[in-house]
Structure formats: C-alpha cells, structure tokens
Amino acid sequence: MADSELIVDLRGQMIETLDDFWDAVSEPCGLPAWFGRNLDAWSDTIGTRGISEVIDSHDVLTVHVDRQGLFSGHRQEAIVLADIFDGERNQLVVHEPA
C-alpha cells in the first residue's frame, strides 16, 4: 500500500518572510488558530505530529516553493526552515520559478 501524501504547492506565490510562509501553509495544512507561527512550532507540527489533523492524516508532507523571496538565496531563516524538513516524511522542494 502506498503512503498517503499531502502536497502543498506554493509555487507562484511570493513568499518573502516566514510570516508569508505561515500564511501560505496555514489553510492547506489545517494549522489551528493557536499555531505558534515560529520554527519550533513548525518542527513540532511536522516532526512530532499531533497538532494538525490534516498533516497527521498523511504519511508524507511535501511542500513545493519557488526559488524566490525567502527561498532565493542563503537567508538564514530559509536555511533553518529547510533543515526542519527531514527529506523523507517531510519534504521541501524548491523549484526554479517558471
């Protein structure tokens, strides 16, 4: 049986800051209103699970973003965010913009 995958495709959305990222993933990931909107909260959400019923109902979370804004270079916040994704159960895929 194949793993169920939640795909969150944010390509085409301008994500300049972590706040923009939280805004973009909140609805498709089913983040609760009390979600902390910080890297520790995101780590708990995708690593430990138990915070989002939407994420918890899938075996794999894949988030697609464009290599622009927050993800355009070597911004420390983007590097830390990317490191939270383990590359297996949680994946961040950065694409060259179309």
C-alpha positions in Angstrom: 0.0 0.0 0.0 1.3 3.4 -0.9 1.9 6.1 1.6 -0.6 8.9 1.6 0.9 12.2 0.7 -0.2 15.8 1.5 1.1 18.0 -1.3 1.1 21.8 -0.6 2.0 23.6 -3.8 3.0 27.2 -3.1 4.6 27.8 -6.5 3.6 31.1 -8.0 3.1 32.7 -4.5 5.5 35.3 -3.4 6.9 34.3 0.0 9.2 37.0 1.3 9.1 36.2 5.0 8.4 33.4 7.4 5.0 35.1 8.2 4.2 34.8 4.5 5.1 31.1 4.7 2.9 30.6 7.7 0.0 32.4 5.9 0.5 30.2 2.9 0.6 26.8 4.7 -2.0 27.5 7.4 -5.1 26.6 5.4 -3.8 23.6 3.3 -2.1 22.1 6.3 -5.0 22.7 8.6 -3.0 24.6 11.2 -5.1 25.6 14.2 -5.6 29.2 15.2 -3.4 28.7 18.1 -0.4 27.6 16.0 2.7 29.4 17.2 3.9 30.7 13.8 7.5 30.0 14.5 10.1 27.4 13.6 9.8 25.4 16.8 6.1 25.1 16.4 6.5 24.0 12.7 9.1 21.5 13.8 6.7 20.0 16.3 3.9 20.1 13.8 5.7 18.1 11.1 8.1 16.1 13.2 6.2 15.0 16.2 2.7 15.5 14.7 -0.3 15.8 17.0 -1.0 19.5 16.1 -2.7 19.4 12.7 -5.3 16.7 11.9 -4.7 17.4 8.2 -1.0 16.7 8.4 -1.5 13.8 10.8 -3.8 12.1 8.4 -1.0 11.7 5.8 2.2 9.7 5.9 4.2 12.3 4.0 4.1 16.1 3.7 5.6 17.7 0.6 5.7 21.5 0.2 6.7 23.0 -3.1 8.0 26.6 -3.3 9.7 28.7 -5.9 13.4 29.8 -5.5 12.5 33.4 -4.9 11.8 35.7 -2.0 12.5 33.8 1.2 13.9 30.9 -0.7 16.1 32.9 -3.2 19.5 32.6 -1.6 21.2 31.9 1.6 18.7 33.6 4.0 19.3 32.1 7.5 15.5 31.7 8.2 15.1 29.7 5.0 18.0 27.5 5.8 16.7 26.8 9.3 13.2 26.2 7.9 14.5 23.8 5.2 16.5 21.9 7.8 13.3 21.1 9.7 12.1 19.0 6.8 13.7 15.6 7.1 13.6 14.8 3.4 11.7 11.6 3.8 8.5 12.1 5.9 8.5 15.8 5.3 9.9 17.3 2.1 10.6 20.9 1.0 11.0 21.1 -2.8 12.5 24.3 -4.1 11.8 24.9 -7.8 13.3 27.4 -10.2 10.5 29.9 -11.0 8.7 29.5 -14.3 
